């Protein structure tokens, strides 16, 4: 077997093994997954690594589609969710915020642009409720987030 054939076979085995991982395990091994690319059919539950954000994304239930160059996972929160389960969302272990992610009311997030800590909260919403937002916490203070004094 030549080197190229061996590499292709190895990659198939890596992708097969990656698909057996839980989301928690997958988040820690995100580069094992196929990179996102345009013009590819994806189905509910498919996971793709997106190098520009260094994050792993999963197609939301019922949101299978053919990817397009301008429909990247980081801007299509309705179709893709970020898999990040390595943070508890507490003040001591906040979740790194990202555009296009699903936020949970009552959890804490660190904003990558200003480095500050925020809690996701909104009048009338219960802890544990979820919302997809295309903005970072510092852009939605008083609407979906409150800054937490450290």
N, C-alpha and C positions, 0 to 999 in steps of 0.2 A: 504494500500500500504506500503510495507516495505521500509526501508531507501534506499537501493540500487535502487529499481525501481523508487523511488522519485528522486534520484540524476540523474539517466539516463534521466528521463523525463525533469527535470530542464535543464540539459545540452542541450538537443534537442531544448528547447525553447530559450536558450541563442544563439545557433548557428543559429536558424531561424531569430532571431532579428538582429544578427550581419550581416547577409547577406543582410539586408535591408539598412545598413549604406552606406553613400558615402565613397569614399576613404579618404577624409579629416576626417570624423568622425571615420572611422575605424582605422586610424593611431593613434588616441588618445586612442583607446580602443582595442589595438592589442591582448591582452590576452584573449579577448572574442572568438577569432577564434580558430579553430582546430589547434593543433600543427602539424607542418610538420612531416611526418613519411615516412619511406621507404616502397616500394611495395604498393603504393596507386595510383589509377588512378586520375589524376587531369586534368581539362579542362580549356580552355581559360577563364580568369576572376576569377578563383578560388583563394581565399586568404588563406594563412596559416601563422601562427605565428611560428617563428623559435627561440626558447629559447637561443641557443648559441650566437646569435647576438642581441637578444631582439628586433627584427624587424619583421614587417609584410611584406610579399611578395605576389605578385599577378602573376599568370601565364600570360605570354604575349599572345597576339592574335595569334592564329595559332600554339601555342607551347604546346598544351596538351600532356601529356605523363604519363607513369607509373614511379613514383619516384624510385630512386635507392640510396642505402646508400652513394655512392660516388658522387651523383648528387645533393648535398644539394643546397638550394637556394642561399647561399652566394658565391658559386663557379660556378653557372650556369646562368650568367647574360643574356645569349641568351634566356633562357626560363622563368626566373623570374625577376620581377622588384620590387625594394623596394618601399613601399608606405611610403613616408615621405612628407607630405604636410603642416606640421606645421611651416615650415621655409620659408621665402621669398627669400633667396638666395642673400641678400644684404650684404654689409660689416657689418652692425649692426645686422643682423639676418642671418648668414651663415647657409648653409645646412651641417649637419654632414656627412662627407664622409665615404664611406664603400666600401670594395672590392665587385665588381660585381654589382655596381649600375649604373644607367643611369645618366650621367652628362649632364648639359645643358650649352652650350657656353654662356658666358657673366654673369653667376651666380658665387657667391662666396661660397666656401666650407671650413669648418674647418677640419683639418686632425687629427684624433684621436691619431695617433702615435707620432707626434711631436708638436701638439697643435697650429700649425701655420695656417694662413689664406691664401687661394689661390683663384685665379680667373681662371675659365676654359676658355681657349682661344687657338686658333690654326690658323695659317695663312691660309687664304682662306675660313674659316668657318664663317658663319653668326651667330649673336646673336640669341639665341632661338633654334639653331640646337642641336641635341642630339647625344650622343655616349655612348655605354656601355663599361666600362673598369673594368678589374680585378685588377687594381692597385689603390693605394692611391695617392693623389696629389703630395706628396713629392717625389714619385718615378718616376714622369713624368714631372718634371720641364723642361721647354723648348720645350716639345713636345705637351702636352695638358694643362699645367698649368703654371702660373707665381705666384711666392710668392708675397704677398701683404705686404708692410711695414706698420706697425701699428703706 
